[in-house]
Amino acid sequence: MTLIIRKSTLDDIEDLLPIQKASFQDDLEKYQDFETNPACETFGKLEENIQKYHHFTILEENAIIGAIDVRGNKERMHIDKVFIAPSKQNNGAGTLAIQFLEKQFSDVKLWTLYTPYLSFRNHYFYEKFGYKKTKEVQLTDKLILFKYEKY
């Protein structure tokens, strides 16, 4: 498996959007958070994110399998989204994505992210990289987000 991470382009949107929607569909069904869940993101919003933030596309053998969306600067960088196509998960792409980010932005003082409280796999995943749960935020009646930080 050869994985490549490169800056996203607007040409990637048609491939990325269905992968993003599939990656977050279970959370959408579980929490019914139609306001902020990435499964509800539009073509235009993804286009804006690619143009405005640090957005990277993950490829396996020249096929798009996911992406990373981070926002911020060297004082604080927020991991907004990391998503991998469901059929490609558990094969190291997520690990590569986090390692890529931390190398790409090696001068960042504080990393932050939010993940749903019932996403135990995500908790384990980020904790293995040294992220610590620092806060809980009630977003809706059904959704509590855990905030993770890493210095």
DRENDO-1510 file (C-alpha; in Angstrom, 1 decimal, always signed):
<recs>
REC; n; res; u; v; w
REC; 1; MET; +0.0; +0.0; +0.0 .
REC; 2; THR; +1.5; +3.3; -1.2 .
REC; 3; LEU; -0.1; +6.3; +0.4 .
REC; 4; ILE; +0.5; +9.9; -0.8 .
REC; 5; ILE; -0.7; +13.1; +0.9 .
REC; 6; ARG; -0.8; +16.2; -1.1 .
REC; 7; LYS; -2.5; +19.6; -1.0 .
REC; 8; SER; -6.1; +19.3; -2.1 .
REC; 9; THR; -7.3; +20.9; -5.3 .
REC; 10; LEU; -10.8; +21.9; -6.4 .
REC; 11; ASP; -10.7; +19.0; -8.9 .
REC; 12; ASP; -10.6; +16.6; -5.8 .
REC; 13; ILE; -14.1; +17.7; -4.6 .
REC; 14; GLU; -16.1; +15.3; -6.7 .
REC; 15; ASP; -14.1; +12.4; -5.2 .
REC; 16; LEU; -13.7; +13.8; -1.7 .
REC; 17; LEU; -17.3; +14.7; -0.9 .
REC; 18; PRO; -18.9; +11.2; -1.2 .
REC; 19; ILE; -16.0; +9.8; +0.8 .
REC; 20; GLN; -16.5; +12.5; +3.5 .
REC; 21; LYS; -20.3; +11.9; +3.6 .
REC; 22; ALA; -19.8; +8.1; +3.9 .
REC; 23; SER; -17.1; +8.5; +6.6 .
REC; 24; PHE; -19.4; +10.6; +8.9 .
REC; 25; GLN; -22.8; +9.0; +8.0 .
REC; 26; ASP; -22.8; +6.7; +11.1 .
REC; 27; ASP; -22.3; +9.7; +13.4 .
REC; 28; LEU; -25.0; +11.6; +11.5 .
REC; 29; GLU; -27.5; +8.8; +12.1 .
REC; 30; LYS; -26.4; +8.4; +15.8 .
REC; 31; TYR; -26.4; +12.0; +16.8 .
REC; 32; GLN; -28.7; +13.6; +14.2 .
REC; 33; ASP; -26.5; +16.7; +14.2 .
REC; 34; PHE; -27.5; +18.1; +10.8 .
REC; 35; GLU; -26.0; +21.5; +11.5 .
REC; 36; THR; -22.3; +20.6; +11.9 .
REC; 37; ASN; -21.8; +17.0; +10.8 .
REC; 38; PRO; -19.4; +16.8; +7.8 .
REC; 39; ALA; -21.8; +14.3; +6.2 .
REC; 40; CYS; -24.1; +17.3; +5.5 .
REC; 41; GLU; -21.4; +19.5; +4.0 .
REC; 42; THR; -22.1; +20.9; +0.5 .
REC; 43; PHE; -19.9; +21.0; -2.5 .
REC; 44; GLY; -19.6; +24.8; -2.0 .
REC; 45; LYS; -18.6; +24.5; +1.6 .
REC; 46; LEU; -15.9; +21.9; +0.8 .
REC; 47; GLU; -14.7; +24.2; -2.0 .
REC; 48; GLU; -14.4; +27.0; +0.5 .
REC; 49; ASN; -12.5; +24.9; +3.0 .
REC; 50; ILE; -10.0; +23.8; +0.3 .
REC; 51; GLN; -9.4; +27.4; -0.7 .
REC; 52; LYS; -9.3; +28.9; +2.8 .
REC; 53; TYR; -7.6; +26.3; +5.1 .
REC; 54; HIS; -4.9; +23.7; +5.1 .
REC; 55; HIS; -6.6; +20.9; +3.2 .
REC; 56; PHE; -4.8; +17.7; +2.1 .
REC; 57; THR; -6.0; +14.8; +0.0 .
REC; 58; ILE; -4.9; +11.2; +0.8 .
REC; 59; LEU; -4.3; +8.9; -2.1 .
REC; 60; GLU; -3.7; +5.2; -2.4 .
REC; 61; GLU; -2.3; +4.0; -5.7 .
REC; 62; ASN; -3.5; +7.3; -7.3 .
REC; 63; ALA; -7.0; +6.8; -6.0 .
REC; 64; ILE; -8.4; +9.4; -3.5 .
REC; 65; ILE; -9.3; +7.6; -0.2 .
REC; 66; GLY; -9.6; +10.5; +2.2 .
REC; 67; ALA; -8.5; +14.0; +3.4 .
REC; 68; ILE; -7.3; +16.1; +6.2 .
REC; 69; ASP; -8.6; +19.6; +7.1 .
REC; 70; VAL; -6.6; +21.7; +9.6 .
REC; 71; ARG; -6.9; +25.3; +10.6 .
REC; 72; GLY; -4.7; +27.7; +12.5 .
REC; 73; ASN; -1.2; +28.8; +12.8 .
REC; 74; LYS; +2.0; +27.9; +14.8 .
REC; 75; GLU; +0.4; +28.9; +18.1 .
REC; 76; ARG; -2.6; +26.7; +17.7 .
REC; 77; MET; -3.6; +24.3; +14.9 .
REC; 78; HIS; -7.1; +22.7; +15.0 .
REC; 79; ILE; -7.7; +19.4; +13.3 .
REC; 80; ASP; -11.1; +20.0; +11.9 .
REC; 81; LYS; -11.5; +16.7; +10.0 .
REC; 82; VAL; -9.5; +13.6; +9.2 .
REC; 83; PHE; -11.5; +11.1; +7.1 .
REC; 84; ILE; -10.7; +7.9; +5.3 .
REC; 85; ALA; -13.1; +6.0; +3.1 .
REC; 86; PRO; -14.8; +3.3; +5.3 .
REC; 87; SER; -13.5; +0.5; +3.1 .
REC; 88; LYS; -9.9; +1.8; +3.5 .
REC; 89; GLN; -10.0; +2.3; +7.3 .
REC; 90; ASN; -7.8; +0.3; +9.7 .
REC; 91; ASN; -5.0; +0.1; +7.2 .
REC; 92; GLY; -2.7; +2.9; +8.5 .
REC; 93; ALA; -4.0; +5.8; +6.5 .
REC; 94; GLY; -5.2; +7.7; +9.6 .
REC; 95; THR; -1.9; +7.1; +11.4 .
REC; 96; LEU; +0.0; +8.4; +8.3 .
REC; 97; ALA; -2.3; +11.5; +8.2 .
REC; 98; ILE; -1.5; +12.5; +11.8 .
REC; 99; GLN; +2.2; +11.8; +11.4 .
REC; 100; PHE; +2.1; +13.9; +8.2 .
REC; 101; LEU; +0.4; +16.8; +9.9 .
REC; 102; GLU; +2.7; +16.8; +12.9 .
REC; 103; LYS; +5.7; +16.8; +10.6 .
REC; 104; GLN; +4.3; +19.3; +8.1 .
REC; 105; PHE; +3.5; +21.7; +11.0 .
REC; 106; SER; +6.3; +20.8; +13.4 .
REC; 107; ASP; +6.5; +24.3; +14.9 .
REC; 108; VAL; +2.9; +24.2; +16.2 .
REC; 109; LYS; +2.7; +24.7; +20.0 .
REC; 110; LEU; -0.8; +23.4; +20.6 .
REC; 111; TRP; -2.9; +20.9; +18.6 .
REC; 112; THR; -6.7; +20.7; +19.2 .
REC; 113; LEU; -9.6; +18.6; +17.9 .
REC; 114; TYR; -13.1; +17.6; +18.9 .
REC; 115; THR; -14.6; +14.1; +18.5 .
REC; 116; PRO; -17.9; +12.6; +19.6 .
REC; 117; TYR; -18.1; +11.2; +23.1 .
REC; 118; LEU; -19.2; +7.7; +21.9 .
REC; 119; SER; -16.4; +7.5; +19.2 .
REC; 120; PHE; -14.2; +5.2; +21.3 .
REC; 121; ARG; -12.0; +4.2; +18.4 .
REC; 122; ASN; -11.3; +7.9; +17.8 .
REC; 123; HIS; -10.5; +8.4; +21.5 .
REC; 124; TYR; -8.0; +5.5; +21.4 .
REC; 125; PHE; -6.6; +6.7; +18.1 .
REC; 126; TYR; -5.8; +10.3; +19.2 .
REC; 127; GLU; -4.6; +9.2; +22.7 .
REC; 128; LYS; -2.0; +6.9; +21.1 .
REC; 129; PHE; -0.5; +10.1; +19.6 .
REC; 130; GLY; -0.4; +11.9; +23.0 .
REC; 131; TYR; -3.6; +13.9; +22.7 .
REC; 132; LYS; -5.4; +14.4; +26.1 .
REC; 133; LYS; -9.1; +14.9; +26.7 .
REC; 134; THR; -9.5; +18.4; +28.2 .
REC; 135; LYS; -13.1; +19.3; +28.0 .
REC; 136; GLU; -16.7; +18.1; +27.2 .
REC; 137; VAL; -19.0; +20.3; +25.1 .
REC; 138; GLN; -22.8; +19.6; +24.8 .
REC; 139; LEU; -23.5; +20.4; +21.2 .
REC; 140; THR; -27.1; +19.1; +21.0 .
REC; 141; ASP; -29.4; +16.9; +23.1 .
REC; 142; LYS; -27.8; +13.8; +21.6 .
REC; 143; LEU; -24.2; +15.0; +21.0 .
REC; 144; ILE; -21.4; +15.6; +23.4 .
REC; 145; LEU; -18.0; +16.4; +21.9 .
REC; 146; PHE; -14.8; +15.7; +23.7 .
REC; 147; LYS; -12.0; +18.2; +23.2 .
REC; 148; TYR; -8.5; +16.9; +22.9 .
REC; 149; GLU; -5.3; +18.8; +23.1 .
REC; 150; LYS; -1.6; +18.1; +22.5 .
REC; 151; TYR; +1.3; +20.4; +23.4 .
</recs>
